[in-house]
């Protein structure tokens, strides 16, 4: 029936109704007051959302359904099995981790966040120098990266997900290898 509200439909009222902004001539006009009240009903949720916008943008305060939107906004693929608190924390931390993208520290932090495991990372990176002028540079000229996770149950780690995470977090020109072994 028209005009009836269901149990989940609460009326949102405006803290600052439009009728307050009408010229005094319209304060006695029933149609003008009803018309502005109808517009208030449509605009009140918009004003409430805008008033609480900072809370929507903070993953620790945002509504549950908005946390997933924020994760997409920052390019984070959330694990659907995670608790809401874990999802909120991941979204909150990922920007700081992205600032270190391409470094061993950033890769390790990203793996810790996504898999709750401290990774072992072997890489050739750094700067190669020689103490003798014109001498051979130490180390291997070919870059490489090995990421190893030691977990109690290796089958519990999604190898494709780990592979994609390492590929997206390392320098593009560095070939990599991932290993998941028993603890």
QUIDA-V463504 format. One record per run of one state. SS is the DSSP state (H for helix, E for strand, - for the rest). FROM is the first residue (numbers start at 1). LEN is the number of residues. If there is no record, write none. Layout:
# QUIDA-V463504
{{SS | FROM | LEN} {SS | FROM | LEN}}
This chain:
# QUIDA-V463504
{{- | 1 | 17} {H | 18 | 4} {- | 22 | 2} {H | 24 | 5} {- | 29 | 1} {H | 30 | 22} {- | 52 | 1} {H | 53 | 5} {- | 58 | 6} {H | 64 | 10} {- | 74 | 10} {H | 84 | 16} {- | 100 | 4} {H | 104 | 12} {- | 116 | 4} {E | 120 | 4} {- | 124 | 21} {E | 145 | 7} {- | 152 | 2} {H | 154 | 3} {- | 157 | 2} {H | 159 | 11} {- | 170 | 6} {E | 176 | 7} {- | 183 | 1}}
